[in-house]
Amino acid sequence: MNKIDELIKHVKEADAIIVGAGSGMSNAAGMDFWYSASPLFMKHMKYFYDKYHFEGIFNGFYA
């Protein structure tokens, strides 16, 4: 049995499947506003950027 077939077997036999995801998931989805003044960040947070000069949501949160 190859690895793919083995995985499918385990998935079918499972009562539940838990998927864990970290901050890389949001970044991969294009939500790149956590650590930089990206276009998405500037679209929604330009006022705070202009007033407080922090780049990214986390920098603003910790300021």
C-alpha positions as CSV (number, residue, x, y, z in Angstrom):
1,M,0.0,0.0,0.0
2,N,1.5,3.4,-1.0
3,K,1.4,6.4,1.3
4,I,-1.6,8.1,-0.5
5,D,-3.7,4.9,-0.1
6,E,-2.7,4.6,3.5
7,L,-3.7,8.2,4.2
8,I,-7.0,7.7,2.5
9,K,-7.6,4.6,4.6
10,H,-6.9,6.5,7.8
11,V,-9.1,9.4,6.8
12,K,-12.0,7.1,6.0
13,E,-11.6,5.2,9.3
14,A,-11.2,8.4,11.5
15,D,-14.0,9.6,13.8
16,A,-12.7,13.1,13.4
17,I,-9.9,15.1,11.8
18,I,-8.2,18.0,13.4
19,V,-6.4,20.6,11.2
20,G,-4.0,23.0,12.9
21,A,-2.9,26.2,11.2
22,G,-0.6,29.0,12.1
23,S,-0.2,32.6,10.9
24,G,1.3,31.3,7.7
25,M,-2.2,30.4,6.5
26,S,-3.5,33.9,6.6
27,N,-0.4,35.2,4.8
28,A,-0.7,32.6,2.1
29,A,-4.3,33.7,1.6
30,G,-3.1,37.2,0.9
31,M,-3.7,38.7,4.4
32,D,-0.3,40.2,4.6
33,F,-1.0,43.1,7.0
34,W,0.4,41.6,10.2
35,Y,4.0,42.7,9.9
36,S,4.2,45.3,7.2
37,A,2.4,48.3,5.7
38,S,1.1,46.2,2.8
39,P,-1.4,47.5,0.3
40,L,-4.2,45.7,2.3
41,F,-2.9,47.3,5.5
42,M,-2.8,50.8,3.9
43,K,-6.3,50.4,2.5
44,H,-7.8,49.9,5.9
45,M,-5.3,51.4,8.4
46,K,-3.8,54.4,6.5
47,Y,-5.1,56.9,9.1
48,F,-3.3,55.0,11.9
49,Y,-0.2,54.6,9.8
50,D,-0.1,58.4,9.1
51,K,-0.7,59.3,12.7
52,Y,1.3,56.7,14.6
53,H,3.8,55.5,11.9
54,F,3.5,51.8,12.8
55,E,3.8,49.2,10.0
56,G,1.6,46.2,10.4
57,I,-1.2,45.3,12.9
58,F,1.2,43.6,15.4
59,N,3.4,46.7,15.5
60,G,0.4,48.8,16.3
61,F,-0.9,46.4,18.8
62,Y,2.3,46.3,20.8
63,A,2.9,50.1,20.6
